[in-house]
């Protein structure tokens, strides 16, 4: 029997056990016992969230957890910021033997491919005028999976082809970063240059000095985001810190805890990043120009198939470039003849909501839902679903009920409730929720009345409409209907003024003739 490297010490002290703890900071220091106890206490006990209701079932608890999940997805930082809506992203996928682990079901490899397909669909839904390229790492080499393109179907088909192959060998982070830098070298300066690294291994087999490659990424203004599947790696943390000097490293480097957290980390990158001011280091990188020339081609259908300029394949339909009249298959794309960016007006409209996001809606307590000013709002303004009625409490329940220490529509700085009119309740909230973390925690609670109010139009919506409007529509139906009513009223007044003008002129002419 082969002897072990270390002997078992049953009477080892806590200090001896702490010496064998693996550091998660990448700096080599060990964690203290207080930090380990704090990390253990932070583990969430999900079984304590399941509470039996009055009817003896857990239906209300399940519904509450579902509403909390929907509410958490819709609550985002709504501060208007300058964002790069024209993005150039390279996805680097680890195809090494470490991806065969089954800690993420079914395997890391298959789950990563599936999540990448979902991410590409969501990415082009929110960034229609952006482009994506895919690179793989296996056997110490970098493999080009999909070229830089704005067609999501090509990327998804190339990812599906990876299912027939098995991950093998070791990854080479340096080779993959060099290939990604070469693919992003010709990206225009008005767009972003990003790299998303899905890293499942704990090592990298590199042919040279990887720190030189990281310096080249910094010089090319390429931002990197890393999602780990095993543990935090020191070289990945260094990569994130140097390529994102204006941001917190914890925002760009995370380790997936489970399948749900893995999906959340990937889907979070679909939102365009904040644009930071960068000094031009070369003539080609000058960002003095503020206008970008784009073409809006028209759809044509030929009676006979003709060759397209992008693939040189015979097609009967396509789009004609507005500058050189070359035919391309799909939009958005870049004209292969004159290099003009070709898009549709709907693509710009879909990217517009990132610059001016929809504000978060407020939770409505029963005191405001049953007030005289809002008592008539018994249906959701969006889907016309009836709201739940106020529960009738008995005397025993009222004696046990706990009154809230602070209403939802009081000032965050005051300790006593502020007496305001119900119609003005939604106008005294701060404009941005990101100012105070405590304020954000208050907004994340679900509404006890099942109602969520827009701060502008003060209309009530259900939680499903709240999620639909913030994730898909990105507009408030109440505000849009109010604008439509104001426009219709203005047209009616203009029509009445136009009809009254000839009568006044006729009266003036008649008086002049009499004179």
VOPAVO-645745 format. One line per field, with one value per residue (C-alpha): residue number from 1; residue in one letter; x, y, z. Coordinates in Angstrom, 1 decimal. Example, Ala and Ser with C-alpha at 12.3 -4.5 7.8 and 13.67 -1.06 7.14 Angstrom:
BEGIN
n = 1_2 .
res = A_S .
px = 12.3_13.7 .
py = -4.5_-1.1 .
pz = 7.8_7.1 .
END
This chain:
BEGIN
n = 1_2_3_4_5_6_7_8_9_10_11_12_13_14_15_16_17_18_19_20_21_22_23_24_25_26_27_28_29_30_31_32_33_34_35_36_37_38_39_40_41_42_43_44_45_46_47_48_49_50_51_52_53_54_55_56_57_58_59_60_61_62_63_64_65_66_67_68_69_70_71_72_73_74_75_76_77_78_79_80_81_82_83_84_85_86_87_88_89_90_91_92_93_94_95_96_97_98_99_100_101_102_103_104_105_106_107_108_109_110_111_112_113_114_115_116_117_118_119_120_121_122_123_124_125_126_127_128_129_130_131_132_133_134_135_136_137_138_139_140_141_142_143_144_145_146_147_148_149_150_151_152_153_154_155_156_157_158_159_160_161_162_163_164_165_166_167_168_169_170_171_172_173_174_175_176_177_178_179_180_181_182_183_184_185_186_187_188_189_190_191_192_193_194_195_196_197_198_199_200_201_202_203_204_205_206_207_208_209_210_211_212_213_214_215_216_217_218_219_220_221_222_223_224_225_226_227_228_229_230_231_232_233_234_235_236_237_238_239_240_241_242_243_244_245_246_247_248_249_250_251_252_253_254_255_256_257_258_259_260_261_262_263_264_265_266_267_268_269_270_271_272_273_274_275_276_277_278_279_280_281_282_283_284_285_286_287_288_289_290_291_292_293_294_295_296_297_298_299_300_301_302_303_304_305_306_307_308_309_310_311_312_313_314_315_316_317_318_319_320_321_322_323_324_325_326_327_328_329_330_331_332_333_334_335_336_337_338_339_340_341_342_343_344_345_346_347_348_349_350_351_352_353_354_355_356_357_358_359_360_361_362_363_364_365_366_367_368_369_370_371_372_373_374_375_376_377_378_379_380_381_382_383_384_385_386_387_388_389_390_391_392_393_394_395_396_397_398_399_400_401_402_403_404_405_406_407_408_409_410_411_412_413_414_415_416_417_418_419_420_421_422_423_424_425_426_427_428_429_430_431_432_433_434_435_436_437_438_439_440_441_442_443_444_445_446_447_448_449_450_451_452_453_454_455_456_457_458_459_460_461_462_463_464_465_466_467_468_469_470_471_472_473_474_475_476_477_478_479_480_481_482_483_484_485_486_487_488_489_490_491_492_493_494_495_496_497_498_499_500_501_502_503_504_505_506_507_508_509_510_511_512_513_514_515 .
res = X_X_X_X_X_X_X_X_X_X_X_X_X_X_X_X_X_X_X_X_X_X_X_X_X_X_X_X_X_X_X_X_X_X_X_X_X_X_X_X_X_X_X_X_X_X_X_X_X_X_X_X_X_X_X_X_X_X_X_X_X_X_X_X_X_X_X_X_X_X_X_X_X_X_X_X_X_X_X_X_X_X_X_X_X_X_X_X_X_X_X_X_X_X_X_X_X_X_X_X_X_X_X_X_X_X_X_X_X_X_X_X_X_X_X_X_X_X_X_X_X_X_X_X_X_X_X_X_X_X_X_X_X_X_X_X_X_X_X_X_X_X_X_X_X_X_X_X_X_X_X_X_X_X_X_X_X_X_X_X_X_X_X_X_X_X_X_X_X_X_X_X_X_X_X_X_X_X_X_X_X_X_X_X_X_X_X_X_X_X_X_X_X_X_X_X_X_X_X_X_X_X_X_X_X_X_X_X_X_X_X_X_X_X_X_X_X_X_X_X_X_X_X_X_X_X_X_X_X_X_X_X_X_X_X_X_X_X_X_X_X_X_X_X_X_X_X_X_X_X_X_X_X_X_X_X_X_X_X_X_X_X_X_X_X_X_X_X_X_X_X_X_X_X_X_X_X_X_X_X_X_X_X_X_X_X_X_X_X_X_X_X_X_X_X_X_X_X_X_X_X_X_X_X_X_X_X_X_X_X_X_X_X_X_X_X_X_X_X_X_X_X_X_X_X_X_X_X_X_X_X_X_X_X_X_X_X_X_X_X_X_X_X_X_X_X_X_X_X_X_X_X_X_X_X_X_X_X_X_X_X_X_X_X_X_X_X_X_X_X_X_X_X_X_X_X_X_X_X_X_X_X_X_X_X_X_X_X_X_X_X_X_X_X_X_X_X_X_X_X_X_X_X_X_X_X_X_X_X_X_X_X_X_X_X_X_X_X_X_X_X_X_X_X_X_X_X_X_X_X_X_X_X_X_X_X_X_X_X_X_X_X_X_X_X_X_X_X_X_X_X_X_X_X_X_X_X_X_X_X_X_X_X_X_X_X_X_X_X_X_X_X_X_X_X_X_X_X_X_X_X_X_X_X_X_X_X_X_X_X_X_X_X_X_X_X_X_X_X_X_X_X_X_X_X_X_X_X_X_X_X_X_X_X_X .
px = 0.0_1.3_1.9_0.3_2.3_0.9_-0.1_-3.5_-3.4_-6.7_-5.7_-4.7_-5.4_-7.4_-4.2_-2.9_-6.1_-6.1_-2.7_-4.1_-6.9_-6.8_-6.8_-9.4_-7.8_-5.1_-2.5_-1.2_-2.5_-4.6_-8.1_-8.5_-10.9_-13.3_-13.5_-14.2_-17.0_-18.4_-18.4_-20.1_-22.8_-23.5_-24.8_-28.5_-30.8_-33.4_-35.6_-36.3_-38.0_-40.8_-43.6_-46.9_-49.9_-53.2_-54.8_-52.1_-50.2_-47.1_-48.8_-48.5_-44.8_-44.1_-46.0_-44.1_-40.7_-41.7_-42.7_-39.4_-37.6_-39.5_-39.1_-35.3_-34.8_-36.7_-34.9_-31.8_-29.7_-31.8_-29.2_-28.9_-25.3_-23.3_-23.1_-21.4_-24.3_-22.0_-20.2_-17.5_-17.4_-15.2_-16.4_-13.6_-14.8_-12.7_-12.8_-10.2_-10.6_-11.7_-15.0_-16.0_-16.7_-20.3_-20.6_-22.8_-25.4_-25.3_-21.6_-19.8_-19.2_-22.8_-24.2_-21.8_-22.8_-26.4_-26.0_-23.9_-26.7_-29.2_-26.8_-26.2_-30.0_-30.4_-27.3_-28.5_-32.0_-30.6_-27.6_-28.8_-26.0_-23.1_-21.0_-19.7_-16.9_-16.3_-12.9_-12.2_-9.2_-8.1_-4.9_-2.8_-4.1_-6.7_-9.4_-11.6_-15.2_-17.0_-15.8_-16.8_-20.3_-23.6_-25.7_-26.8_-27.9_-24.3_-23.0_-25.7_-25.1_-21.3_-22.0_-24.3_-21.5_-19.3_-21.7_-20.3_-16.8_-15.4_-13.3_-9.7_-6.2_-5.3_-6.3_-3.9_-5.0_-2.3_-3.0_-6.7_-6.1_-3.7_-6.3_-9.0_-6.8_-6.1_-9.8_-10.6_-7.7_-9.7_-12.8_-13.6_-12.8_-16.4_-17.4_-16.4_-13.8_-14.7_-13.7_-15.8_-13.8_-15.6_-12.7_-13.3_-9.6_-7.2_-4.1_-3.0_-0.4_1.1_4.1_5.4_4.9_1.2_1.8_3.1_-0.2_-2.1_-0.1_-1.1_-4.8_-4.5_-2.8_-5.6_-8.3_-9.9_-12.1_-12.1_-14.8_-14.0_-16.5_-14.8_-16.3_-13.8_-12.2_-10.6_-7.3_-4.7_-3.8_-7.5_-7.8_-4.7_-6.2_-9.4_-7.7_-5.4_-8.0_-10.7_-8.9_-12.1_-14.3_-14.4_-12.7_-15.6_-17.9_-15.9_-14.6_-17.0_-17.1_-20.4_-21.9_-24.5_-26.5_-28.8_-26.0_-24.0_-26.8_-27.3_-23.6_-23.6_-26.9_-25.8_-23.3_-26.1_-26.5_-24.0_-21.1_-20.6_-18.4_-15.3_-13.2_-10.0_-7.1_-6.1_-2.7_-2.5_-3.9_-6.2_-7.6_-8.8_-12.3_-12.8_-15.5_-19.0_-20.9_-21.1_-22.2_-24.8_-26.9_-30.5_-31.0_-34.3_-35.6_-35.6_-36.9_-35.4_-37.4_-34.3_-31.6_-28.4_-25.2_-24.9_-21.8_-21.4_-21.4_-21.3_-24.3_-27.4_-30.3_-33.6_-34.1_-31.8_-31.0_-29.3_-26.6_-27.6_-24.1_-22.9_-26.1_-24.5_-26.8_-26.4_-28.4_-29.3_-29.0_-27.3_-24.0_-21.1_-21.1_-18.3_-17.7_-17.8_-17.6_-20.7_-22.6_-26.1_-28.9_-32.6_-34.4_-35.8_-32.3_-31.6_-34.9_-34.1_-30.8_-32.3_-33.7_-30.2_-29.5_-32.8_-33.9_-37.4_-37.5_-38.2_-41.8_-42.8_-44.5_-48.0_-49.1_-52.7_-53.0_-52.6_-54.3_-57.5_-57.3_-60.0_-57.7_-56.8_-59.7_-61.2_-58.0_-59.2_-57.7_-54.1_-53.7_-51.7_-53.4_-56.7_-56.2_-58.1_-56.0_-56.3_-58.8_-57.8_-57.8_-60.5_-58.7_-60.4_-59.9_-57.3_-55.3_-55.4_-54.0_-51.1_-50.4_-47.3_-47.6_-44.7_-42.1_-41.9_-44.3_-43.1_-43.7_-41.9_-38.7_-35.6_-33.9_-36.8_-37.6_-41.3_-43.9_-44.5_-48.1_-48.6_-51.6_-52.2_-52.0_-48.6_-47.3_-45.4_-43.7_-41.6_-39.3_-35.7_-35.0_-32.2_-32.3_-28.5_-27.7_-28.5_-28.1_-30.7_-33.2_-32.6_-33.2_-36.5_-37.6_-36.7_-39.5_-42.7_-45.8_-48.3_-51.2_-49.8_-49.7_-46.7_-47.0_-45.2_-43.8_-44.8_-48.4_-49.2_-51.0_-51.1_-49.7_-49.3_-45.9_-46.2_-46.7_-43.9_-41.5_-42.8_-42.5_-39.0_-37.5_-39.2_-41.2_-39.0_-41.9_-44.7_-48.2_-49.7_-47.2_-47.6_-51.4_-51.2_-49.0_-51.4_-54.3_-52.4_-51.5_-55.2_-56.3_-53.8_-55.0_-58.6_-57.8_-55.8_-58.7_-61.1_-58.8_-58.4_-62.2_-62.8_-60.2_-62.2_-65.2_-63.3_-61.8_-65.2_-66.5_-63.6_-64.3_-68.0_-67.3_-64.8_-67.4_-70.0_-67.5 .
py = 0.0_3.4_5.6_9.1_12.3_13.4_11.6_11.9_14.0_13.5_16.0_18.9_22.3_25.0_26.9_23.8_23.3_27.0_26.5_24.1_26.4_27.5_31.2_32.7_36.1_35.2_37.0_34.0_35.0_32.6_33.3_33.9_31.9_34.9_35.2_31.5_31.7_34.7_32.9_29.9_32.1_33.7_30.4_30.8_28.2_27.9_25.5_28.3_30.3_27.7_28.6_26.8_29.1_29.4_26.8_24.2_24.5_26.2_27.8_31.3_30.8_29.5_32.4_34.8_33.4_33.6_37.2_38.0_36.4_38.5_41.6_41.1_40.7_44.0_46.1_47.5_50.6_53.1_55.9_57.3_56.7_56.8_53.3_51.7_50.4_49.3_46.4_44.0_40.9_37.8_34.8_32.5_29.0_26.5_23.2_21.4_18.2_20.2_20.9_17.2_17.7_17.1_19.6_21.6_19.3_17.6_18.7_22.0_21.6_21.0_23.5_26.2_25.5_25.8_29.0_30.5_29.9_31.6_34.5_35.1_35.3_37.7_39.7_40.5_41.2_44.0_44.9_44.5_46.6_44.7_41.7_38.6_36.1_32.7_31.2_27.8_26.5_22.9_20.9_24.0_25.8_28.4_27.2_29.6_28.5_31.4_34.5_38.0_38.5_40.1_37.0_35.1_32.0_31.4_31.5_29.2_26.6_26.6_26.1_23.2_21.6_21.6_19.1_16.3_16.9_16.1_18.5_17.4_18.6_21.7_25.3_28.0_31.4_33.3_31.9_32.6_36.2_36.8_35.5_37.6_40.7_40.1_39.7_43.0_44.9_46.2_47.1_50.8_53.1_54.3_50.7_48.7_45.9_43.2_39.7_37.2_34.3_31.2_29.4_26.0_25.0_25.9_26.2_27.6_26.0_29.1_29.2_32.6_35.4_36.0_39.3_40.7_39.6_41.4_44.5_44.4_44.1_47.2_49.1_48.1_49.2_45.8_45.1_41.5_39.7_36.3_33.7_30.8_27.4_25.9_28.5_31.9_31.9_34.5_35.2_35.8_38.3_40.1_40.1_41.6_44.3_45.5_45.6_47.2_50.0_52.0_49.3_47.0_43.6_41.8_43.1_41.5_38.3_35.9_32.2_30.4_28.8_26.7_26.5_29.4_31.7_30.7_31.8_35.0_35.9_35.3_37.1_40.1_40.9_41.4_45.0_47.4_48.5_52.0_54.1_55.5_58.3_57.0_59.0_58.4_56.8_56.8_58.5_55.6_55.6_59.2_59.6_63.2_62.3_62.2_61.2_57.8_57.3_54.5_53.3_52.3_50.0_48.9_45.4_44.0_40.8_39.8_37.8_35.7_34.7_36.9_36.7_38.5_40.5_39.0_35.2_35.1_32.8_33.1_34.6_36.0_38.5_40.9_44.5_47.0_49.2_52.9_53.9_51.3_49.4_46.0_43.3_41.7_38.9_40.1_43.1_44.5_44.1_45.9_46.4_44.2_46.7_50.2_49.2_51.2_50.1_48.9_48.7_49.3_52.0_49.3_48.3_51.8_51.9_48.7_50.0_53.3_52.0_51.4_55.1_56.1_53.1_52.7_53.8_51.2_51.0_51.4_48.9_50.0_49.3_48.6_52.1_53.7_51.0_51.4_55.2_57.4_58.6_55.0_52.9_52.8_51.1_47.5_46.2_46.1_48.9_46.7_43.3_44.2_41.4_42.0_42.9_40.9_42.3_43.5_40.6_40.8_40.5_39.5_41.2_38.5_39.0_42.7_42.5_40.3_42.3_44.5_47.9_48.9_51.3_53.3_53.5_52.8_56.3_58.2_60.1_57.8_60.4_60.9_58.4_59.5_59.0_62.0_63.1_63.6_63.4_60.1_61.7_63.1_59.9_58.7_62.0_62.4_59.4_60.0_59.7_57.1_54.0_53.4_56.2_54.2_50.4_50.5_52.1_49.4_46.7_48.3_48.3_44.6_43.5_42.4_44.5_43.3_44.5_43.0_46.4_48.3_52.0_54.0_57.2_59.3_58.3_56.7_53.8_50.4_47.2_43.6_41.8_40.1_43.4_44.9_42.2_42.4_46.2_46.3_43.3_43.4_46.5_49.0_51.5_52.3_51.7_54.4_57.0_56.1_56.3_59.6_61.0_59.6_61.4_64.6_64.4_63.6_66.6_68.8_67.7_68.3_71.9_72.6_71.3_73.6_76.6_75.9_75.7_79.0_81.0_81.2_82.4_85.2_86.2_86.1_88.4_90.9_91.0_91.6_94.6_96.1_95.9_97.6_100.4 .
pz = 0.0_-1.0_2.0_2.0_1.9_5.2_8.4_9.9_13.1_15.0_17.8_15.5_16.8_15.0_14.1_12.4_10.5_9.4_7.9_5.3_4.2_0.6_0.1_-2.2_-2.6_-5.0_-2.8_-0.9_2.6_4.6_6.0_9.7_11.8_12.1_8.3_7.9_10.5_8.8_5.4_6.9_8.5_5.1_3.7_3.0_4.5_1.8_3.9_6.3_3.6_3.1_5.6_5.8_5.1_6.9_4.6_5.4_2.0_0.8_-2.3_-1.0_-0.2_-3.7_-5.3_-3.1_-4.1_-7.8_-7.4_-5.7_-8.6_-11.1_-9.0_-8.6_-12.4_-13.1_-10.5_-12.2_-12.0_-14.0_-13.9_-17.5_-18.5_-21.7_-23.0_-25.9_-28.0_-30.9_-29.3_-30.6_-28.3_-28.5_-26.5_-25.4_-24.3_-22.4_-24.4_-22.2_-20.3_-17.2_-18.8_-18.5_-14.8_-13.7_-10.9_-13.3_-14.8_-17.2_-17.7_-17.7_-21.5_-22.5_-20.1_-21.3_-25.0_-24.1_-22.1_-24.9_-27.4_-25.1_-24.5_-28.2_-28.8_-25.9_-26.9_-30.4_-29.1_-26.9_-29.1_-32.7_-34.3_-32.5_-33.5_-31.9_-32.5_-30.7_-29.9_-28.2_-26.1_-26.4_-26.6_-25.8_-28.9_-29.7_-32.1_-34.1_-33.7_-35.4_-37.1_-36.1_-37.4_-36.6_-37.7_-34.6_-36.6_-37.8_-34.2_-32.9_-35.7_-35.0_-31.3_-32.0_-34.0_-30.9_-29.3_-31.5_-30.2_-26.8_-24.7_-24.4_-23.5_-21.6_-22.3_-23.5_-22.2_-23.9_-27.4_-27.0_-25.9_-28.8_-31.3_-29.7_-29.9_-33.6_-34.2_-32.4_-33.9_-36.9_-34.8_-35.2_-32.4_-31.9_-30.7_-27.7_-27.6_-25.2_-24.3_-22.3_-21.0_-19.7_-17.9_-16.3_-15.7_-12.9_-15.1_-18.5_-20.8_-22.4_-24.9_-23.6_-21.1_-20.6_-18.9_-22.2_-23.8_-21.1_-21.7_-25.4_-24.4_-22.2_-25.0_-27.4_-24.9_-24.7_-21.7_-20.3_-18.2_-16.7_-15.4_-13.6_-13.1_-10.7_-8.4_-8.6_-10.6_-9.8_-13.5_-14.4_-11.5_-12.8_-16.3_-15.1_-12.9_-15.7_-18.5_-16.4_-14.4_-13.9_-12.5_-9.5_-10.2_-8.5_-11.2_-14.0_-12.4_-10.7_-10.0_-10.8_-7.7_-9.5_-12.8_-12.0_-10.9_-14.0_-16.2_-14.4_-14.7_-18.5_-19.2_-17.2_-20.0_-22.5_-21.2_-22.8_-20.6_-19.4_-21.6_-20.0_-21.3_-22.9_-24.1_-27.7_-28.0_-31.7_-34.8_-35.6_-32.0_-32.0_-30.6_-31.6_-34.2_-32.8_-35.9_-37.6_-41.2_-41.6_-44.4_-44.3_-47.3_-48.9_-49.2_-52.8_-54.4_-57.7_-60.3_-60.8_-58.2_-58.2_-56.3_-53.0_-52.1_-48.7_-49.4_-53.2_-53.2_-55.5_-53.6_-54.8_-52.0_-50.1_-49.3_-51.6_-50.1_-50.1_-51.3_-53.9_-54.5_-53.6_-52.4_-49.0_-47.4_-43.9_-41.6_-39.7_-41.5_-43.0_-46.8_-48.2_-51.1_-49.6_-45.8_-44.9_-41.8_-43.0_-40.4_-40.1_-38.2_-35.8_-34.8_-33.5_-31.7_-29.9_-28.7_-27.6_-24.3_-22.9_-22.9_-21.3_-19.3_-17.8_-14.2_-11.5_-10.3_-6.6_-4.4_-3.3_0.3_1.2_2.8_-0.6_-2.7_-0.7_-0.4_-2.0_-4.8_-6.0_-4.8_-8.3_-9.7_-9.3_-12.5_-13.9_-16.3_-18.7_-18.8_-17.0_-14.5_-11.2_-8.3_-5.0_-2.6_0.9_3.3_6.1_9.4_12.6_15.9_17.0_13.8_14.1_17.6_16.4_13.2_13.2_11.8_9.5_11.0_7.8_4.9_1.4_0.2_3.0_2.8_3.3_5.6_8.1_10.8_11.1_8.3_6.1_5.7_2.0_-0.3_-2.1_-5.5_-4.7_-3.1_-6.1_-6.9_-3.7_-4.4_-5.4_-9.1_-8.9_-6.6_-6.9_-4.4_-1.4_-1.0_1.8_-0.5_-3.1_-0.5_0.3_-3.4_-3.8_-1.5_-3.2_-2.9_-0.2_-2.4_-5.6_-7.2_-8.6_-9.5_-12.2_-10.7_-13.7_-14.6_-11.2_-12.8_-11.1_-12.7_-11.7_-11.2_-14.6_-16.4_-14.4_-15.6_-19.2_-19.5_-18.0_-19.8_-23.2_-24.0_-22.0_-22.0_-19.6_-21.1_-18.8_-19.9_-23.6_-23.4_-21.6_-24.4_-27.0_-25.3_-25.1_-28.8_-29.7_-27.6_-29.3_-32.7_-31.8_-30.5_-33.7_-35.8_-33.9_-34.2_-37.9_-38.4_-36.4_-38.4_-41.7_-39.8_-38.2_-41.6_-43.2_-40.4_-41.0_-44.7_-44.2_-41.8_-44.3_-47.0_-44.8_-44.0 .
END
